[in-house]
Protein backbone atom coordinates (compact mmCIF):
# COMPACT_ATOMS: atom_id res chain seq x y z
CA UNK A 1 0.00 0.00 0.00
CA UNK A 2 1.31 3.42 -0.95
CA UNK A 3 1.45 6.17 1.65
CA UNK A 4 0.28 9.64 0.71
CA UNK A 5 -2.32 8.49 -1.78
CA UNK A 6 -3.99 11.36 -3.57
CA UNK A 7 -7.79 11.40 -3.67
CA UNK A 8 -9.48 10.77 -6.99
CA UNK A 9 -11.20 13.64 -8.77
CA UNK A 10 -10.52 16.98 -10.32
CA UNK A 11 -9.56 19.90 -8.09
CA UNK A 12 -13.12 21.26 -8.50
CA UNK A 13 -14.65 17.92 -7.49
CA UNK A 14 -12.42 17.69 -4.43
CA UNK A 15 -13.29 21.25 -3.45
CA UNK A 16 -17.02 20.49 -3.74
CA UNK A 17 -16.53 17.41 -1.55
CA UNK A 18 -14.72 19.45 1.13
CA UNK A 19 -17.43 22.12 1.06
CA UNK A 20 -20.15 19.48 1.30
CA UNK A 21 -18.35 17.88 4.25
CA UNK A 22 -18.17 21.27 5.99
CA UNK A 23 -21.94 21.70 5.46
CA UNK A 24 -22.51 18.29 7.06
CA UNK A 25 -20.30 19.25 10.01
CA UNK A 26 -22.18 22.55 10.41
CA UNK A 27 -25.42 20.53 10.48
CA UNK A 28 -24.14 18.92 13.67
CA UNK A 29 -22.49 15.70 12.54
CA UNK A 30 -19.23 14.60 14.13
CA UNK A 31 -15.81 14.12 12.61
CA UNK A 32 -15.94 10.32 12.65
CA UNK A 33 -19.37 10.22 11.05
CA UNK A 34 -18.32 12.67 8.32
CA UNK A 35 -15.14 10.68 7.68
CA UNK A 36 -17.14 7.49 7.24
CA UNK A 37 -19.70 9.19 5.04
CA UNK A 38 -17.06 10.66 2.73
CA UNK A 39 -14.73 7.63 2.95
CA UNK A 40 -11.76 9.62 4.22
CA UNK A 41 -9.50 9.50 7.25
CA UNK A 42 -10.81 11.48 10.24
CA UNK A 43 -7.55 13.47 10.13
CA UNK A 44 -8.62 14.83 6.75
CA UNK A 45 -11.94 15.99 8.19
CA UNK A 46 -10.15 17.67 11.09
CA UNK A 47 -7.81 19.41 8.62
CA UNK A 48 -10.80 20.59 6.56
CA UNK A 49 -12.41 21.99 9.73
CA UNK A 50 -9.25 23.89 10.68
CA UNK A 51 -8.90 25.27 7.17
CA UNK A 52 -12.56 26.29 7.16
CA UNK A 53 -12.17 28.15 10.45
CA UNK A 54 -9.14 29.93 9.00
CA UNK A 55 -11.09 30.89 5.90
CA UNK A 56 -9.22 28.44 3.67
CA UNK A 57 -11.85 25.83 2.82
CA UNK A 58 -10.01 24.61 -0.25
CA UNK A 59 -6.56 24.62 1.29
C-alpha positions in Angstrom: 0.0 0.0 0.0 1.3 3.4 -0.9 1.4 6.2 1.6 0.3 9.6 0.7 -2.3 8.5 -1.8 -4.0 11.4 -3.6 -7.8 11.4 -3.7 -9.5 10.8 -7.0 -11.2 13.6 -8.8 -10.5 17.0 -10.3 -9.6 19.9 -8.1 -13.1 21.3 -8.5 -14.7 17.9 -7.5 -12.4 17.7 -4.4 -13.3 21.3 -3.4 -17.0 20.5 -3.7 -16.5 17.4 -1.6 -14.7 19.4 1.1 -17.4 22.1 1.1 -20.1 19.5 1.3 -18.3 17.9 4.2 -18.2 21.3 6.0 -21.9 21.7 5.5 -22.5 18.3 7.1 -20.3 19.3 10.0 -22.2 22.5 10.4 -25.4 20.5 10.5 -24.1 18.9 13.7 -22.5 15.7 12.5 -19.2 14.6 14.1 -15.8 14.1 12.6 -15.9 10.3 12.7 -19.4 10.2 11.1 -18.3 12.7 8.3 -15.1 10.7 7.7 -17.1 7.5 7.2 -19.7 9.2 5.0 -17.1 10.7 2.7 -14.7 7.6 2.9 -11.8 9.6 4.2 -9.5 9.5 7.2 -10.8 11.5 10.2 -7.5 13.5 10.1 -8.6 14.8 6.7 -11.9 16.0 8.2 -10.2 17.7 11.1 -7.8 19.4 8.6 -10.8 20.6 6.6 -12.4 22.0 9.7 -9.3 23.9 10.7 -8.9 25.3 7.2 -12.6 26.3 7.2 -12.2 28.1 10.5 -9.1 29.9 9.0 -11.1 30.9 5.9 -9.2 28.4 3.7 -11.8 25.8 2.8 -10.0 24.6 -0.3 -6.6 24.6 1.3 
